[in-house]
C-alpha cells in the first residue's frame, strides 16, 4: 500500500511550488470528512440528528446543547491499518440552563514518508540529478530522508437550547496543514440546528464551512473549501427493553464531484449515510451502517459508570485495486455524572 500512497504524496509536494494561485479545491478539507467517535463510525456517519454527546462539536454543534454534565472524549484510529494515524480529543461544558461550550482537536498524520527528491544521482559523476530518464540515473539510498504529512483542526463550539424542541449552535475552527517543508493555515465556521417536531423524532442540519474556508499555503497558493450541507433524521423507538435508533444523513456539496459522489445533479453532489443502533437498557449497544464511500460498518459499545467505550470496524472495498487495510476505531466518553456537576448547578 505504501508503494501506491507515497508517490501520490510526492506529486502533491511538487504542486505546492506553484505560487500566487487561488483555487476552489474539491478535496482541500477532505481530512475533516473522516468523522469522529466509535458510535458515529459504526453507524456509517449518520449523526447530524442522532448525536447528543460531546462529539456533537464535530457532527452538529447544536447537539452539544443536549449535554447536561461535563464530558471528555478521546479517540484513536488505525486508519487503513497502520498507514494513517488518526486521533481526536474533545471536552464539553454545560453552562447555565440552556448553553454549552466545547473544544475539539483532530490530528491526522502520515509519518515517516520516504523523501527521494534529492536521492537521484548520476551514476558516474555522483551529482544529484532530477531527470529520471537519464540512462545513468541511480538511486542513492543514503540520500533518502523522511518527512511527515500532518493535518490539525481545532473546533471551538457554542450551543444553545432555544426552546424545548429547537437547539442551535456554531463552530469556529482553525486548520493547520503541514507536508514536508510546506505549511498552510485556515479558519472556518460551521452552523447547525436540531429540531424535534414530535417526541423521539430528531431532525438535524449542519452547514460546514458556511462562509467558505480559505487555506493559505506559505508558497502563496490559496485553496478554498466550499460549504457542505449535512442534513439528517433519527428516530428513537422503544422495543424489547431497549431503544432502536435508525438514522440517515445526506451530504450536499456544490463542487462538481460528478465522479466522487453517490449521485449528482450537475455540480451538486449527494452522499448518503445510513445507521442503526440498538441500545439495551443503556448498558450495551450494537450498531451497523453504510457510509458515503460504500462501506458496510459495524461496532458495539458498553456503558460503565461514567464511562462509555465504543468500537467500530470498517473494511474498504477497493475492487480490482490492492485492498486497503481494515480500519479500527476505539473511543472513550467520560461523563462527570455527579449532582454537583449537573447543568444549572
C-alpha positions in Angstrom: 0.0 0.0 0.0 2.8 2.4 0.7 4.1 1.8 -2.8 0.8 3.4 -4.0 0.4 6.1 -1.4 3.9 7.7 -1.1 4.3 8.6 -4.8 0.9 10.4 -4.6 2.3 12.5 -1.7 5.4 13.4 -3.6 3.2 14.6 -6.5 1.3 16.8 -4.1 4.6 18.3 -2.9 5.5 19.3 -6.4 2.2 21.1 -6.9 2.9 23.4 -3.9 5.8 25.0 -5.6 3.4 27.0 -7.8 2.7 30.3 -6.1 0.1 33.0 -6.4 -2.8 30.7 -7.1 -6.3 30.8 -5.7 -8.2 27.6 -6.4 -11.6 26.2 -5.4 -10.3 22.8 -4.3 -12.6 19.9 -4.2 -10.6 18.0 -1.6 -8.7 20.7 0.4 -10.8 19.9 3.5 -11.2 16.2 2.9 -9.4 15.1 6.1 -12.2 16.9 8.0 -14.8 14.5 6.5 -13.5 11.3 8.1 -15.6 11.8 11.2 -15.0 11.2 14.9 -16.2 8.7 17.6 -16.7 5.0 17.6 -20.5 5.2 17.7 -20.7 7.5 14.7 -18.3 5.4 12.7 -20.2 2.2 13.4 -23.4 3.9 12.3 -22.0 4.9 8.9 -21.6 8.6 9.9 -25.3 9.2 10.2 -25.0 11.7 13.1 -26.4 15.1 12.2 -29.6 14.4 14.1 -28.6 11.4 16.2 -25.6 12.9 18.1 -26.3 14.0 21.7 -22.9 13.9 23.4 -19.5 15.7 23.4 -18.8 14.6 19.8 -21.5 17.0 18.6 -18.8 19.6 18.4 -17.8 17.9 15.2 -21.0 16.4 13.8 -23.5 19.2 14.6 -22.7 22.0 17.0 -26.4 22.3 18.0 -26.2 18.8 19.5 -23.9 19.9 22.2 -26.8 21.6 24.0 -28.1 18.1 24.9 -25.1 17.6 27.3 -26.2 18.1 30.9 -22.9 17.0 32.6 -19.3 17.9 31.6 -17.9 15.3 29.2 -14.4 14.4 27.8 -13.8 12.2 24.8 -10.7 10.5 23.4 -10.4 8.5 20.2 -7.7 6.7 18.3 -8.0 5.0 14.9 -5.6 3.0 12.9 -6.9 4.3 9.5 -6.2 1.8 6.7 -4.1 -0.3 9.1 -1.0 1.5 10.4 -0.8 3.7 7.3 -2.6 6.7 8.8 -2.8 7.7 12.5 -6.0 9.5 13.4 -6.6 10.9 16.9 -9.2 13.1 18.4 -9.9 14.7 21.8 -12.8 16.9 23.0 -14.4 18.5 26.0 -17.9 19.8 26.6 -19.1 22.1 29.4 -22.7 22.8 30.1 -23.3 26.4 31.2 -26.4 27.8 32.9 -29.8 26.3 32.0 -29.5 26.3 28.2 -26.0 26.8 26.9 -22.9 24.6 26.3 -19.4 25.3 25.3 -16.9 22.8 23.8 -13.5 22.4 22.2 -12.3 19.6 19.9 -8.9 18.8 18.4 -8.2 16.4 15.5 -4.9 15.2 14.3 -4.4 13.2 11.1 -0.9 12.1 10.3 1.2 10.0 7.9 4.6 9.8 9.5 8.0 8.7 8.2 7.3 9.2 4.5 10.5 8.4 2.4 11.7 11.6 0.6 13.6 10.7 -2.6 13.6 14.1 -4.2 17.3 14.6 -3.6 18.3 10.9 -3.8 18.7 10.5 -7.6 22.3 10.8 -8.7 24.4 10.5 -11.8 26.0 7.0 -11.6 29.3 8.4 -13.0 29.7 11.9 -11.5 27.7 11.1 -8.3 26.0 14.5 -8.6 22.3 15.0 -7.8 20.1 14.9 -10.9 16.3 15.3 -11.4 15.9 13.6 -14.8 14.6 10.1 -14.2 15.0 9.3 -17.9 18.8 9.8 -17.7 20.3 6.4 -18.5 22.9 7.0 -15.8 20.4 7.8 -13.1 20.8 5.8 -9.9 19.0 5.9 -6.6 21.4 6.6 -3.6 19.7 5.1 -0.5 22.0 7.2 1.8 20.3 10.4 0.5 16.8 9.2 1.2 15.3 11.2 4.1 11.8 11.3 5.8 9.1 13.8 6.2 5.6 13.9 7.8 2.2 14.9 6.4 0.1 16.2 9.3 -3.3 17.9 9.5 -4.7 19.6 12.6 -8.2 21.1 13.2 -9.3 22.8 16.4 -13.1 23.4 16.9 -14.5 25.9 19.4 -18.2 25.2 19.9 -21.2 27.1 21.3 -24.7 25.7 21.5 -28.0 26.9 23.0 -31.4 25.4 23.7 -33.7 28.0 22.1 -36.8 26.0 23.2 -37.7 22.5 24.3 -37.7 21.3 20.7 -35.2 23.6 18.9 -31.5 23.8 19.5 -28.8 25.7 17.6 -25.0 26.0 17.6 -21.9 27.2 15.8 -18.3 26.3 15.4 -15.2 28.4 14.8 -12.4 26.2 13.6 -8.7 26.7 13.0 -7.0 24.4 10.4 -3.2 23.7 10.1 -1.7 21.6 7.4 2.0 20.6 7.1 3.6 18.5 4.5 7.4 18.3 4.4 8.7 21.9 4.4 5.3 23.4 3.3 2.6 24.6 5.6 -0.9 26.2 5.5 -3.3 27.8 7.8 -7.0 28.4 7.6 -10.1 29.4 9.6 -13.7 28.5 9.0 -17.1 28.4 10.6 -20.0 25.9 10.9 -23.6 26.5 11.9 -26.1 23.8 12.9 -29.6 23.2 14.3 -31.7 20.3 15.7 -35.5 20.3 15.6 -37.8 17.8 17.3 -41.3 18.1 15.7 -42.5 15.1 17.7 -41.3 13.1 20.7 -38.3 10.9 19.8 -38.0 12.3 16.2 -34.9 14.4 15.6 -34.1 16.4 12.5 -30.7 17.9 12.1 -28.8 20.2 9.8 -25.2 21.4 9.8 -23.6 23.7 7.2 -19.9 23.2 7.3 -17.5 26.0 6.1 -20.6 28.2 5.8 -18.6 31.3 4.8 -16.2 29.3 2.6 -12.9 28.5 4.3 -9.6 29.8 2.9 -6.5 27.6 3.3 -3.4 29.8 2.7 -0.1 28.0 2.0 3.2 29.6 2.7 4.1 29.1 -1.0 1.4 31.7 -2.0 -1.1 29.0 -3.1 -4.6 29.5 -1.6 -7.3 26.9 -1.6 -11.0 27.5 -0.9 -13.2 24.9 0.9 -16.8 25.4 -0.3 -19.7 24.8 2.1 -21.1 21.4 2.7 -24.7 20.9 3.9 -25.3 17.9 6.1 -29.0 17.1 6.8 -30.3 14.1 8.7 -33.1 12.5 10.7 -33.1 10.0 13.6 -36.0 8.3 15.4 -35.7 6.6 18.9 -38.1 3.6 19.2 -38.6 1.7 22.4 -38.5 -2.0 21.7 -37.7 -5.3 23.5 -36.5 -3.5 26.6 -34.1 -1.2 24.7 -34.1 1.7 22.2 -33.8 1.1 18.5 -32.5 4.2 16.6 -32.4 4.3 12.8 -30.7 7.3 11.3 -30.0 8.7 7.9 -27.8 11.6 6.6 -27.2 13.3 3.3 -24.2 15.4 2.4 -24.8 18.1 -0.2 -21.8 19.7 -1.9 -21.5 22.2 -4.7 -18.1 21.4 -6.1 -18.9 19.4 -9.2 -18.0 15.9 -7.7 -19.6 14.0 -10.6 -17.2 11.0 -10.2 -16.6 11.1 -6.5 -20.2 11.0 -5.1 -23.1 8.6 -4.7 -25.1 10.7 -7.2 -25.2 14.2 -8.6 -27.4 16.8 -10.3 -25.0 18.9 -12.4 -22.4 20.4 -10.0 -24.5 19.5 -6.9 -23.4 16.1 -5.4 -25.1 13.9 -2.8 -23.6 11.4 -0.5 -25.6 9.2 1.9 -25.1 7.7 5.3 -27.3 5.1 6.9 -27.0 3.9 10.5 -28.9 1.7 13.0 -28.3 1.3 16.8 -29.9 -1.0 19.3 -29.2 0.1 22.9 -30.2 -2.4 25.6 -31.1 -0.7 28.9 -28.4 1.9 28.3 -25.8 -0.7 29.1 -24.7 -2.3 25.8 -25.3 -1.2 22.2 -24.8 -2.9 18.8 -24.5 -0.9 15.7 -24.3 -1.1 11.9 -24.3 1.2 9.0 -23.4 2.1 5.4 -21.4 5.2 4.6 -20.7 7.5 1.8 -17.7 5.5 0.4 -19.9 2.4 0.1 -18.5 0.7 3.2 -20.6 -1.5 5.5 -19.7 -0.5 9.0 -20.3 -2.2 12.4 -19.4 -1.8 16.0 -20.5 -2.0 19.6 -20.5 0.0 22.8 -20.7 -0.6 26.5 -21.6 1.9 29.2 -19.8 1.7 32.5 -20.3 4.0 35.5 -19.4 7.5 34.0 -17.5 5.9 31.0 -18.7 4.9 27.6 -16.4 2.7 25.4 -17.2 2.4 21.7 -15.5 0.3 19.0 -16.1 0.3 15.2 -14.7 -1.6 12.3 -14.5 -0.6 8.6 -13.4 -2.5 5.6 -12.7 -0.7 2.3 -13.9 -2.4 -0.9 -11.2 -1.5 -3.4 -12.5 -3.5 -6.3 -9.7 -4.7 -8.6 -7.1 -2.5 -6.8 -4.9 -3.7 -3.9 -7.3 -3.8 -1.0 -6.7 -1.2 1.6 -6.1 -2.5 5.2 -9.0 -2.5 7.6 -9.7 0.5 9.9 -10.3 0.0 13.6 -11.5 2.8 15.8 -12.0 2.9 19.6 -13.3 5.9 21.5 -14.0 6.8 25.2 -16.5 9.3 26.6 -16.1 10.2 30.2 -19.1 11.9 31.8 -18.8 13.6 35.2 -22.2 12.4 36.2 -22.5 13.8 39.7 -25.1 16.1 41.2 -22.7 18.9 41.7 -21.8 19.0 38.0 -25.4 18.9 36.7 -26.4 21.7 34.4 -27.6 24.7 36.4 -25.7 23.9 39.5 
